Amino acid sequence: LQVPLSQGFSHKTEAAEKEEKKLGGMTYRALKSSLGEMGITLNTLMQYCWHRCLHVFSGSPQTVVGTIVTMRNLPIQGIENSI
């Protein structure tokens, strides 16, 4: 995904598209092993890929996304009402 921003790359999507790819078996195990050797989780790799796509398609040098985290038992009064 090496697209210089100076090229004015843009992409317009008329309708939402869905494409599904599945990793399994030896490919999945090899990927997990390689990532583990680098100290990277599969989730971290997927987050990087998503940010890279946002960067390429938006043309913005900075991308920001949010992650909802549940099932955390923090002993902080009123935490469920925080933003």
Salt bridges, closest charged atoms under 4 A:
GLU14 OE2 - LYS12 NZ 3.79
GLU19 OE2 - LYS21 NZ 3.22
GLU20 OE2 - LYS22 NZ 3.62
